[in-house]
């Protein structure tokens, strides 16, 4: 799998997925609408790959917060600006990944953005529970925005 490299030219702090084949992590952010960024993560989150994930999450949080601050098309009060990180494709999740999410949660709170982690698999959910990080970060088995995107992808086939 490809490791997505960072670049200041991209709003989420990432370059093309073809930029580097360094390790087993792919991080793919998309912004389906203003006030929402989806970050799909595939592969292993360890001490070598976690900084890249951290850069992408920070860029996504910054993008969502900046979009909402500009005041374009006000978001309905029920729709808080959100970054949804889909970890369903993660095969290894180390302590460095927990550090990334602890920092991302602090950034999200400071910027008024909701951070949601989609983690149905034990590989990811267990470390969050063991460290009680699941009490500070919203963990869920699924998210409506991801279900909608998956339905669109299936319809396009």
C-alpha positions, -999 to 999 in steps of 0.1 A, spaced: 0 0 0 10 36 -5 19 61 22 4 94 15 30 121 18 25 156 31 25 186 10 16 222 18 -2 225 -16 -31 202 -5 -57 216 19 -55 184 41 -17 184 41 -13 154 18 -1 148 -17 -10 122 -43 -14 86 -31 12 77 -57 38 100 -41 55 73 -20 55 36 -14 72 37 19 51 16 43 17 0 48 -5 30 53 -29 48 30 -47 80 42 -74 93 19 -92 125 30 -123 137 11 -147 166 17 -181 156 5 -196 189 17 -187 220 36 -183 213 73 -174 176 69 -142 159 61 -140 121 58 -106 105 63 -103 68 53 -73 50 67 -60 16 54 -31 -4 67 -9 -1 98 -8 28 122 26 26 140 54 49 150 65 53 114 31 60 99 14 79 127 30 113 120 15 112 85 -20 104 99 -15 132 124 -7 157 96 -38 147 77 -61 149 107 -47 183 116 -52 195 80 -87 181 80 -96 198 113 -81 231 101 -100 229 68 -134 222 85 -128 250 111 -118 275 85 -147 266 63 -171 273 91 -153 305 102 -157 320 67 -195 319 71 -203 306 36 -238 289 36 -243 287 73 -244 251 86 -276 241 103 -273 241 141 -279 204 142 -248 198 119 -217 206 139 -185 207 118 -170 173 118 -140 152 109 -150 115 106 -120 91 105 -128 57 92 -104 31 107 -122 0 94 -93 -8 71 -66 -6 98 -48 -39 104 -25 -27 132 -30 2 156 -1 10 180 4 34 208 16 61 184 -19 61 169 -34 68 203 -11 97 207 -22 111 173 -59 108 182 -54 123 217 -37 154 201 -64 155 174 -91 155 200 -75 185 218 -72 203 185 -108 195 175 -121 208 209 -101 240 206 -114 246 171 -150 237 178 -150 207 155 -164 172 164 -140 143 159 -156 110 152 -137 77 149 -153 48 130 -138 17 146 -158 -15 147 -129 -39 147 -112 -50 179 -77 -41 166 -86 -4 169 -114 -3 195 -95 -22 222 -65 2 225 -90 31 228 -108 13 256 -77 2 275 -64 37 277 -99 53 283 -94 74 252 -128 62 241 -143 84 269 -128 116 252 -133 106 215 -166 95 200 -161 59 188 -188 43 166 -193 12 145 -205 32 115 -214 68 105 -242 80 83 -218 100 60 -198 69 53 -229 48 47 -241 74 22 -207 75 4 -206 36 2 -241 36 -12 -230 61 -39 -199 40 -47 -221 9 -51 -246 27 -73 -217 40 -95 -206 4 -103 
